[in-house]
Amino acid sequence: MNILVINLKGGAAKTTNSSIIASYLPNSTLVEIDKINKSDSKIISKDYHSLQIDFLNESDNQFLNFENILLDDGIKIIDVGAVKLEVFHKAMSAANLYSTINLLIIPSMDGADDFSVAMAYLSTIRNEINSNSILFSFNRFNEHEYTSAQEQFSSFFDKKDEILSNFKINLENESNYYILKDSRAIKLARANKVTLKSLIDNDVDAITKKQRATKNKKERIELTKQRSLILSAQNFYNEYIINMIQKITQKLEKE
């Protein structure tokens, strides 16, 4: 199974989505197409295997190696770095490899540029990817400023009829998108070079017990910060990640 996480616009939360997906789908390999930034290689993870690949075009030996990875068994999550988006797309089209993609995830923020770039990309692969294998990811939902994701990501939802007509993707059907809210747990996990899952899996009861027992004020403050971060990550998992992984799994099961 191959999951491609891509939007031809940088800063759309591709790496965040890719890391979470790889963490929660068993026996996953996260393939990062970008040896310059190496975002994922900076993360310490026991949840999945990761590797970095770089290439110039579809004739490059590294691209031929990537093609063979796509044909391997297991789940591969492909995270395309911003500097490689156009090169990757051209090489995939030239080699007719979009046919190997089982699920295409398009992460977007709430800006008009994210919408227009996503629509332009979908237009280029209209005949290469089944619309039932496409999933939108709407990121950094601000639950304090907006009453719903539909309000914040209005650039997409206001054009739902156009999206349905042009690409056969129905945004009135919630199985075709998931939402990730803005969370400090994501930022702090990356800052500490760990996966979000590693925070979520922490034993918060054990940390609470230490926090309540210690008389050392400095140590208690550090434990309080740690406890707060873990609780934030666990709440994020319960409210958003469970739903996200369920929708991804359901799409893959239809393949």
C-alpha positions as CSV (number, residue, x, y, z in Angstrom):
1,M,0.0,0.0,0.0
2,N,1.3,3.4,-1.0
3,I,0.1,6.6,0.6
4,L,1.2,9.9,-1.0
5,V,1.0,13.1,1.1
6,I,1.4,16.0,-1.3
7,N,0.3,19.6,-2.0
8,L,2.4,21.5,-4.5
9,K,2.5,24.4,-2.1
10,G,5.0,24.5,0.8
11,G,3.9,24.8,4.4
12,A,0.7,22.7,4.1
13,A,1.6,20.3,7.0
14,K,2.8,17.5,4.8
15,T,5.4,16.3,7.2
16,T,3.1,16.5,10.2
17,N,0.5,14.3,8.5
18,S,3.1,11.9,7.2
19,S,4.7,11.3,10.6
20,I,1.4,10.8,12.3
21,I,0.2,8.3,9.7
22,A,3.4,6.4,9.8
23,S,3.2,6.2,13.6
24,Y,-0.2,4.7,13.6
25,L,-0.2,2.3,10.6
26,P,1.7,-0.9,11.5
27,N,4.9,-1.9,9.6
28,S,5.1,1.5,7.9
29,T,8.0,3.1,6.1
30,L,8.1,6.8,5.8
31,V,9.9,7.8,2.5
32,E,11.0,11.4,2.5
33,I,11.7,12.8,-1.0
34,D,14.2,15.5,0.0
35,K,17.7,15.0,1.2
36,I,18.3,18.8,1.7
37,N,15.9,19.4,4.7
38,K,15.7,15.8,5.9
39,S,12.8,16.7,8.2
40,D,12.0,13.2,9.3
41,S,15.6,12.1,9.8
42,K,15.7,14.6,12.7
43,I,12.9,12.7,14.5
44,I,13.7,9.8,16.8
45,S,11.1,7.2,16.2
46,K,10.6,3.5,17.2
47,D,7.2,3.5,15.5
48,Y,8.3,3.3,11.9
49,H,11.2,3.0,9.6
50,S,12.2,6.1,7.6
51,L,14.5,6.8,4.7
52,Q,15.5,9.8,2.5
53,I,15.6,9.7,-1.3
54,D,16.6,12.5,-3.7
55,F,16.5,12.5,-7.5
56,L,16.5,14.9,-10.5
57,N,14.2,13.1,-12.9
58,E,12.6,9.8,-13.8
59,S,15.9,8.5,-15.3
60,D,17.9,9.1,-12.1
61,N,19.0,5.9,-10.5
62,Q,17.6,7.1,-7.2
63,F,14.2,7.5,-8.8
64,L,14.4,3.9,-10.2
65,N,15.2,2.8,-6.6
66,F,12.1,4.7,-5.4
67,E,10.0,2.9,-8.1
68,N,11.1,-0.4,-6.7
69,I,10.3,0.7,-3.1
70,L,6.7,1.5,-4.3
71,L,6.4,-2.1,-5.6
72,D,7.6,-3.6,-2.3
73,D,5.2,-5.1,0.3
74,G,4.1,-3.1,3.3
75,I,2.8,0.4,3.8
76,K,4.8,3.3,2.4
77,I,4.0,6.9,3.3
78,I,5.6,9.3,0.8
79,D,6.3,12.8,2.1
80,V,7.5,15.1,-0.7
81,G,9.7,18.0,0.5
82,A,8.8,21.5,-0.7
83,V,11.9,21.8,-2.9
84,K,11.1,18.6,-4.7
85,L,7.4,19.0,-5.4
86,E,7.6,19.9,-9.1
87,V,10.4,17.4,-9.8
88,F,8.5,14.6,-8.0
89,H,5.3,15.3,-9.9
90,K,7.0,15.4,-13.3
91,A,8.9,12.2,-12.7
92,M,5.8,10.4,-11.4
93,S,3.8,11.4,-14.4
94,A,6.5,10.6,-16.9
95,A,7.0,7.1,-15.4
96,N,3.2,6.5,-15.1
97,L,3.6,5.7,-11.4
98,Y,0.6,7.4,-10.0
99,S,-1.1,4.1,-10.7
100,T,0.8,2.6,-7.8
101,I,-0.7,5.1,-5.3
102,N,-3.4,3.6,-3.2
103,L,-4.3,6.8,-1.3
104,L,-3.6,10.4,-2.1
105,I,-3.8,12.8,0.9
106,I,-3.8,16.5,0.1
107,P,-3.0,18.6,3.2
108,S,-4.0,22.2,3.2
109,M,-4.2,25.2,5.4
110,D,-7.1,27.7,5.2
111,G,-5.6,30.2,2.7
112,A,-6.9,30.8,-0.8
113,D,-3.5,29.8,-2.2
114,D,-3.8,26.3,-0.6
115,F,-7.1,25.9,-2.4
116,S,-6.0,27.1,-5.8
117,V,-2.8,25.1,-5.8
118,A,-4.6,21.9,-4.6
119,M,-7.2,22.3,-7.4
120,A,-4.5,22.9,-10.0
121,Y,-2.7,19.8,-8.9
122,L,-5.9,17.7,-9.0
123,S,-6.5,18.9,-12.5
124,T,-3.1,17.5,-13.6
125,I,-3.8,14.0,-12.2
126,R,-7.5,13.9,-13.0
127,N,-7.0,10.8,-15.2
128,E,-4.3,9.2,-13.0
129,I,-5.9,8.8,-9.6
130,N,-9.3,7.4,-8.7
131,S,-11.4,10.1,-6.9
132,N,-12.4,7.6,-4.3
133,S,-8.7,7.3,-3.3
134,I,-8.3,11.0,-2.5
135,L,-8.6,12.4,1.0
136,F,-8.3,16.1,2.1
137,S,-6.5,17.0,5.3
138,F,-7.5,20.4,6.7
139,N,-4.8,21.6,9.2
140,R,-4.4,24.0,12.1
141,F,-8.1,24.2,12.7
142,N,-8.6,27.0,15.3
143,E,-11.4,25.8,17.5
144,H,-11.3,29.1,19.5
145,E,-11.9,31.4,16.5
146,Y,-14.2,29.3,14.3
147,T,-17.4,27.5,15.0
148,S,-16.6,24.8,12.4
149,A,-14.0,23.6,10.0
150,Q,-16.4,24.5,7.2
151,E,-16.2,28.1,8.3
152,Q,-12.4,28.3,8.6
153,F,-11.7,26.3,5.4
154,S,-14.4,28.2,3.5
155,S,-12.2,28.4,0.4
156,F,-12.8,24.7,0.0
157,F,-16.3,24.2,1.3
158,D,-17.8,27.2,-0.5
159,K,-16.5,25.5,-3.7
160,K,-17.8,22.0,-2.8
161,D,-20.1,21.9,-5.9
162,E,-17.2,22.8,-8.1
163,I,-15.0,20.2,-6.5
164,L,-17.7,17.6,-6.9
165,S,-18.3,18.5,-10.5
166,N,-14.7,18.6,-11.6
167,F,-13.1,15.9,-9.5
168,K,-16.0,13.7,-8.2
169,I,-15.0,14.4,-4.6
170,N,-18.0,15.1,-2.3
171,L,-17.1,17.3,0.7
172,E,-20.6,16.9,2.1
173,N,-19.4,13.3,2.8
174,E,-17.1,13.5,5.8
175,S,-15.3,10.3,4.8
176,N,-13.5,12.5,2.2
177,Y,-11.7,14.7,4.6
178,Y,-10.3,14.9,8.1
179,I,-9.3,17.8,10.4
180,L,-6.3,18.4,12.6
181,K,-6.5,21.3,15.0
182,D,-3.7,23.7,15.8
183,S,-1.9,22.0,18.7
184,R,1.2,22.9,20.7
185,A,1.9,19.2,21.2
186,I,2.8,18.9,17.5
187,K,5.2,21.9,17.7
188,L,6.8,20.8,20.9
189,A,7.2,17.1,19.8
190,R,9.1,18.3,16.7
191,A,11.2,20.7,18.8
192,N,12.1,17.8,21.0
193,K,12.8,15.6,18.0
194,V,10.3,12.9,18.9
195,T,7.0,11.7,17.3
196,L,3.7,12.8,18.6
197,K,2.9,9.2,19.3
198,S,5.8,8.9,21.7
199,L,4.3,11.7,23.8
200,I,0.8,10.2,23.6
201,D,2.1,6.8,24.8
202,N,3.6,8.3,28.0
203,D,2.3,7.1,31.3
204,V,0.7,10.3,32.6
205,D,-0.4,8.7,35.9
206,A,3.2,7.8,36.7
207,I,4.3,11.4,36.0
208,T,1.4,12.8,38.0
209,K,2.4,10.5,40.9
210,K,6.0,11.9,40.8
211,Q,4.7,15.4,40.5
212,R,2.5,15.1,43.6
213,A,5.2,13.3,45.6
214,T,8.3,15.6,45.0
215,K,9.1,18.4,47.4
216,N,11.7,19.9,45.0
217,K,10.0,22.9,43.5
218,K,12.2,23.0,40.4
219,E,11.6,19.3,39.7
220,R,7.9,19.7,40.3
221,I,7.7,22.6,37.7
222,E,9.4,20.4,35.1
223,L,7.1,17.5,35.8
224,T,4.1,19.9,35.6
225,K,5.2,21.0,32.2
226,Q,5.8,17.5,31.1
227,R,2.4,16.4,32.3
228,S,0.7,19.3,30.6
229,L,2.3,18.5,27.3
230,I,1.4,14.8,27.5
231,L,-2.2,15.6,28.4
232,S,-2.4,18.0,25.4
233,A,-1.0,15.3,23.1
234,Q,-3.4,12.6,24.5
235,N,-6.4,15.0,24.1
236,F,-5.3,15.7,20.5
237,Y,-5.2,11.9,19.8
238,N,-8.7,11.3,21.2
239,E,-10.3,14.3,19.5
240,Y,-8.5,14.1,16.1
241,I,-6.0,11.4,15.4
242,I,-8.4,8.5,16.1
243,N,-10.8,9.9,13.5
244,M,-8.0,10.6,11.1
245,I,-6.6,7.1,11.1
246,Q,-10.1,5.5,10.9
247,K,-10.8,7.5,7.7
248,I,-7.4,6.6,6.2
249,T,-7.9,2.9,7.0
250,Q,-11.4,2.9,5.6
251,K,-10.1,4.4,2.3
252,L,-7.3,1.8,2.1
253,E,-9.7,-1.1,2.8
254,K,-11.7,-0.1,-0.3
255,E,-8.6,-0.6,-2.5
